[in-house]
């Protein structure tokens, strides 16, 4: 769970992306079909503790490509 993210998307984008935002649920049980990921998320309070990544916050991360081990953060190529 630590290496995954909860991508909080608007309803239309959730539908178009097959609920990709609930991918952290998929990491716990890959057999859960995409159309049940939100239902599982809503039913298990522990899954809701993951800090969400919003659509707008994700746009700020577009340039980040590499993990800098020394700084312990994502950085761009420059």
N, C-alpha and C positions, 0 to 999 in steps of 0.2 A: 504493500500500500504506500510506503514512503516514496517510492519511485514513480508512482502514477499520479494522475491529476483528475480532479472533477472540473470539467469544463462546462460552466453554466451558460447555456445558450437559450435564446428565445425559442418558443415553440416551433416556429416554422423551420428554423435551422436544426432543431433536434430531429424533426421529421426527415429533412433532407439528408442529414448525416447518419441516420439510423441510430440515434441516441449515442453518438460517439462520446458525448460529454460524460456519460456514466461508465467510462472505460475502467475506472478503478474497481467497479463492481465485477466487471468481466475478469479482472486479474484474480479475484478470489474464487471464481467459478466460471471457467470458460464455456461451460455447457449452457449457461443461461442465454436464451435467445435475445437479440437486441430489443425486441418489442416488450420484453419483461424487465429490462434493466432498471427503468424508472420505478416500477412497482417494487422491485427488490430494494432499491435505494430508500424508498418511502417507508418500507416495512422494518428496516434494520437501523435503529438510531446510531449505532457505531459507525455506519457508513456516512452519516451526515456530518461527522466531525471533521472531514476533510475540507480544508479551506478551498473555496471555489475559485477557479480562474474564469473571469468574465470575458466576454467577447472583446471589450475595449482594452482590458489589460493584456490580452493575448496579442493585440496589434502592436503594442509596445515591445513585444518580445520577438518580433519578426527578424530583426537583425542578429539575434543571439544564435550562435551556431555551435560553439565549443565549450566544454567544461574546463575551467581553469582550476586545476587541482590546488595550486598555491592560494588563490583567492577564494576558493570554494563557491564559485558562481559561474553562471553562463556568460560568455563574452562573444563579441563578433570577431570576424577574421582580422580586422585591423588591430 
